[in-house]
Amino acid sequence: MTKNNQLSEKLNYTGASHTPTHLHLCTYNAEKAEFHQGTSMKELEPLIQADAINWVQVYGLQNTQVIQDLCDFFHINFLTTQDILNAEHLTKIEEHETYNVVILKQLSAHEENTYVPQQLCIVQGSNFVLTFMEHDSDFFNEIHTALKNNTLKIRNRQSDFLLSVALNSVMTSFMSIISRMEDELEDMEESLLSPETRGDLKLEDIQPYRRNARLIKKCILPLKEQMNKLFHTDNVLLHKANRPFFTDVNDHLQFVLQTLDGCRDMISALVDLYLSNNDQRMNNIMKQLTIVSTIFIPLTFLAGIWGMNFEWMPELGWKYGYLMAWGIMLVTGVAVYLFFKRKKWY
């Protein structure tokens, strides 16, 4: 039975990940970026700088005490901490007085054409960004490189720019998945339309794409409405100079949603096309069987006549009666076949 979280003083991680909790700290300003690692806030507290942007990445949510210590240090309220540890929490964007919270799903490749959703929580304050992931991941490696090299002067910008970059990484990941899915579906469509390869495709080959489309929709669709919360002009943590970057994130979100709709339509069309090909293949088989049966109907009729046990049948006493019977049967069979051939029914 699910407990009422508002009546509980204890934090519980609801996911299934067994990744040990560990922290990565990146502090940066216009001059430099420093990277540190640790397993508790006691190790990282002396390294946090008030005059710099502090990005704390948390991997593994098993140790709830570490999560609570981190959230207490940055004055994150208890309900938000519970939401971070709730692996099944719905996608949401929430504005608080001193920080913004983004909870969403990010897909990780598991096996061939299979993806596993992982919850990603981002908390952004005036001089800090906290990211929480259930498993170890290299998802933010590109951002690390950009901070090291100060690409596009990323270190000169405020914390909300780092939030937009992190969100854009999520959108880019979905764009990559959905674009690859669209290309593969187009290849399958060409395969189904080609007479040489249409028989190689099975309905089981289409099913993974249907499953992935449902998964992507479940992960991405709630963001369509939630994203508008980042465009409120009264949100003091989102600076006007950085709003175009959030607009870019929203554009990528719209691209994913539109492409997803196209993929869903294509999947339905592929299923219909597969069933149509199956029906056509069965019709061709039945047509061939019917033609063969039709050829043998007059032959069966002739064999039935000559097989009757009448005493007086002139053909039975004729020397060439047997050869005549074979000749009539062969001529009849070939004539019926040529008739079908002329009508282009065979």
C-alpha positions in Angstrom: 0.0 0.0 0.0 1.3 3.4 -1.0 1.9 5.7 2.0 0.9 9.3 2.3 4.2 11.2 1.7 2.9 14.3 3.5 2.6 12.3 6.7 6.1 10.8 6.5 9.2 12.3 8.0 11.4 9.6 6.4 12.9 9.9 2.9 12.6 6.8 0.7 14.0 6.1 -2.8 11.3 4.4 -4.8 13.4 3.3 -7.8 15.2 0.0 -8.5 18.7 1.3 -9.2 21.5 -0.2 -7.1 24.1 2.5 -8.1 25.9 3.7 -5.0 25.3 7.4 -4.4 28.2 9.6 -5.4 28.6 13.3 -6.1 30.4 15.2 -8.8 31.0 19.0 -8.2 31.9 21.5 -10.9 32.5 25.1 -9.7 33.1 27.6 -12.4 33.3 31.3 -13.2 34.7 33.4 -16.0 38.3 32.5 -15.1 38.3 28.8 -14.5 36.4 25.6 -13.9 37.2 23.1 -11.1 36.0 19.5 -10.9 35.8 17.4 -7.8 34.2 14.1 -6.7 33.0 12.8 -3.3 30.5 10.5 -1.6 29.1 13.0 1.0 28.4 16.7 1.4 31.1 16.9 4.1 33.7 16.3 1.4 32.2 18.9 -1.0 31.1 21.7 1.3 34.5 23.3 1.6 34.8 23.3 -2.2 31.6 25.1 -2.9 32.2 28.8 -3.8 29.6 31.5 -3.1 30.9 33.7 -5.9 30.8 31.0 -8.6 28.3 28.7 -10.2 28.2 25.3 -8.4 27.0 22.3 -10.4 26.5 19.2 -8.2 25.7 16.0 -10.1 24.3 13.2 -8.1 24.4 9.6 -9.5 22.6 6.9 -7.6 19.8 7.8 -5.1 20.1 4.9 -2.7 21.7 6.9 0.1 18.8 9.2 1.0 20.9 10.8 3.8 23.4 12.2 1.3 20.5 13.5 -0.8 18.9 15.1 2.3 22.2 16.7 3.3 22.7 18.1 -0.2 19.1 19.5 -0.3 19.4 21.0 3.2 22.6 22.7 2.3 21.0 24.4 -0.7 17.7 25.0 1.3 15.6 22.7 -0.9 12.3 21.9 0.9 11.3 18.5 2.1 8.5 17.9 -0.4 10.9 18.7 -3.3 13.4 16.2 -1.9 10.7 13.6 -1.7 9.9 14.3 -5.4 13.5 13.8 -6.3 13.6 10.4 -4.7 10.3 9.3 -6.3 11.5 7.5 -9.4 7.9 7.3 -10.8 7.1 11.0 -10.4 5.3 12.7 -13.2 7.1 15.1 -15.4 6.8 18.7 -14.0 8.4 22.1 -13.9 7.9 24.0 -10.7 8.9 27.4 -9.6 9.8 28.2 -6.0 11.0 31.3 -4.3 14.7 30.6 -4.5 14.9 27.8 -7.0 13.3 26.1 -10.0 12.6 22.4 -10.2 12.4 20.3 -13.4 11.6 16.6 -13.2 11.5 14.7 -16.5 12.4 11.4 -18.1 15.5 10.7 -20.2 15.9 7.5 -22.3 18.9 5.3 -22.2 19.7 2.6 -24.8 19.4 -0.8 -23.3 19.4 -3.4 -26.1 18.9 -3.2 -29.8 16.0 -0.9 -30.5 15.1 -0.9 -26.8 15.2 2.0 -24.4 14.9 2.3 -20.6 13.5 5.5 -19.0 15.5 7.1 -16.3 14.3 10.0 -14.2 16.3 13.2 -14.3 15.8 15.9 -11.7 17.3 19.4 -12.1 17.2 22.1 -9.4 18.4 25.5 -10.4 19.1 28.3 -8.0 20.8 31.7 -8.3 24.3 30.2 -8.0 23.8 26.5 -8.2 22.4 23.7 -10.3 21.7 20.2 -8.9 21.1 17.3 -11.2 20.0 13.9 -9.9 20.2 10.7 -12.0 19.5 7.1 -10.9 22.4 5.5 -12.7 25.9 6.3 -13.7 25.8 8.1 -17.1 28.0 10.1 -19.5 25.0 12.1 -20.5 26.6 15.4 -19.4 30.1 14.8 -20.8 29.5 17.3 -23.6 28.7 20.0 -21.1 31.8 19.1 -19.0 33.9 19.6 -22.1 32.3 22.9 -22.9 32.9 24.1 -19.3 36.6 23.1 -19.5 37.1 24.8 -22.8 34.7 27.7 -22.0 32.9 27.0 -25.3 30.8 30.0 -26.4 31.9 31.6 -23.1 29.6 29.3 -21.1 31.4 30.1 -17.9 30.5 33.8 -18.2 26.8 33.0 -18.1 24.4 32.5 -15.1 23.0 29.3 -13.7 19.8 29.5 -15.8 21.9 29.1 -19.0 23.3 25.8 -17.6 19.7 24.7 -17.0 18.8 25.5 -20.6 21.9 23.5 -21.8 20.9 20.5 -19.7 17.4 20.6 -21.0 18.6 20.9 -24.5 20.8 17.8 -24.0 17.6 15.9 -23.1 15.8 17.3 -26.2 18.8 16.5 -28.4 18.8 12.9 -27.1 15.1 12.6 -27.9 15.7 14.2 -31.4 18.4 11.6 -32.1 16.2 8.7 -31.1 13.1 9.9 -33.0 15.1 10.8 -36.1 16.7 7.4 -36.2 13.3 5.8 -35.7 11.8 7.9 -38.6 14.7 6.8 -40.9 14.2 3.1 -40.0 10.5 3.3 -40.5 11.0 4.8 -44.0 13.4 2.0 -44.8 10.7 -0.5 -43.7 8.1 1.2 -45.8 10.3 0.9 -48.9 10.9 -2.8 -48.0 7.2 -3.4 -47.8 6.5 -1.7 -51.1 9.3 -3.6 -52.9 8.1 -7.0 -54.4 11.6 -8.4 -53.8 11.8 -7.7 -50.0 8.2 -7.4 -48.8 8.2 -11.0 -47.7 11.3 -10.5 -45.4 9.5 -8.2 -43.0 7.3 -9.6 -40.2 4.8 -7.9 -37.9 7.1 -8.6 -35.0 9.7 -6.2 -36.6 7.2 -3.3 -36.4 6.1 -3.9 -32.8 9.3 -2.5 -31.1 8.7 0.8 -32.9 5.1 1.0 -31.7 6.4 0.3 -28.1 9.1 3.0 -28.4 6.7 5.5 -29.8 4.4 5.0 -26.8 7.4 5.3 -24.4 8.6 8.5 -26.0 5.1 10.0 -25.9 4.8 9.2 -22.2 8.1 10.8 -21.5 7.9 13.9 -23.7 4.2 14.9 -24.0 3.8 16.3 -20.4 6.6 18.8 -21.1 4.5 20.4 -23.8 2.4 22.2 -21.2 5.0 22.3 -18.4 7.5 24.2 -20.6 5.4 27.3 -20.6 6.2 27.8 -16.9 9.8 28.7 -17.9 8.6 31.7 -19.9 6.9 33.6 -17.1 8.4 37.1 -17.0 8.2 37.2 -13.2 10.6 34.3 -12.7 13.6 36.1 -11.3 15.9 33.1 -11.7 15.5 33.1 -15.5 17.2 36.1 -17.0 15.9 37.9 -20.0 19.2 37.5 -21.9 18.9 33.7 -21.6 15.2 33.3 -22.6 16.0 32.7 -26.3 17.9 29.5 -25.2 14.8 28.2 -23.5 12.8 29.1 -26.6 15.3 27.0 -28.6 14.7 24.1 -26.2 10.9 24.5 -26.7 11.5 24.5 -30.5 13.3 21.2 -30.2 10.5 19.8 -28.0 8.0 20.8 -30.7 10.1 19.1 -33.4 10.2 15.9 -31.3 6.4 16.0 -30.8 5.7 16.6 -34.5 8.1 13.9 -35.7 6.6 11.5 -33.1 3.1 12.1 -34.6 4.6 11.4 -38.0 6.2 8.2 -36.8 3.0 7.0 -35.2 1.1 7.6 -38.4 3.8 5.8 -40.3 3.7 2.8 -37.9 -0.1 2.5 -38.4 0.4 2.7 -42.2 3.1 0.0 -42.0 0.8 -2.3 -40.1 -2.0 -1.7 -42.7 0.5 -2.2 -45.5 1.8 -5.4 -44.0 -1.8 -6.8 -43.5 -2.6 -5.7 -47.1 0.5 -7.5 -48.4 -0.5 -10.6 -46.4 -4.0 -10.5 -47.9 -2.6 -10.0 -51.4 -0.2 -12.9 -50.9 -3.0 -15.1 -49.7 -5.1 -14.0 -52.6 -2.3 -15.0 -55.0 -2.0 -18.4 -53.4 -5.7 -19.0 -53.6 -5.8 -17.8 -57.2 -3.1 -20.2 -58.2 -4.8 -23.1 -56.3 -8.1 -22.2 -58.0 -6.5 -22.2 -61.5 -4.9 -25.6 -60.8 -8.3 -26.9 -59.6 -10.1 -25.4 -62.6 -7.6 -27.1 -65.0 -8.3 -30.5 -63.5 -12.1 -30.1 -63.3 -12.7 -31.0 -67.0 -10.0 -33.8 -66.7 -11.9 -35.2 -63.7 -15.1 -35.0 -65.7 -13.6 -37.0 -68.6 -12.0 -39.5 -66.3 -15.4 -39.9 -64.6 -17.2 -40.6 -67.9 -14.7 -43.2 -69.0 -14.6 -44.7 -65.6 -18.3 -45.6 -65.7 -19.1 -49.4 -65.7 -21.4 -49.6 -68.8 -21.1 -52.7 -70.8 -21.3 -51.0 -74.2 -18.7 -48.1 -74.5 -17.3 -47.8 -78.0 -14.0 -46.3 -76.8 -13.2 -49.3 -74.7 -13.0 -51.6 -77.7 -11.0 -49.2 -79.8 -7.3 -49.9 -80.2 -6.3 -46.2 -79.8 -8.9 -45.3 -77.2 -6.4 -44.9 -74.3 -4.2 -42.6 -76.4 -7.2 -40.6 -77.5 -8.2 -40.1 -73.8 -4.8 -38.8 -72.9 -4.7 -36.6 -75.9 -8.1 -35.0 -75.2 -7.1 -34.5 -71.5 -3.8 -32.8 -72.5 -5.4 -30.6 -75.1 -8.2 -29.6 -72.6 -5.7 -28.8 -69.8 -3.4 -26.8 -72.1 -6.4 -24.9 -73.6 -7.7 -23.9 -70.1 -4.2 -22.8 -69.1 -3.8 -20.7 -72.3 -7.2 -19.2 -71.7 -6.1 -18.0 -68.2 -2.8 -16.9 -69.5 -4.5 -14.8 -72.2 -6.8 -13.2 -69.6 -3.7 -12.5 -67.4 -5.2 -14.3 -64.5 -2.1 -16.5 -64.1 
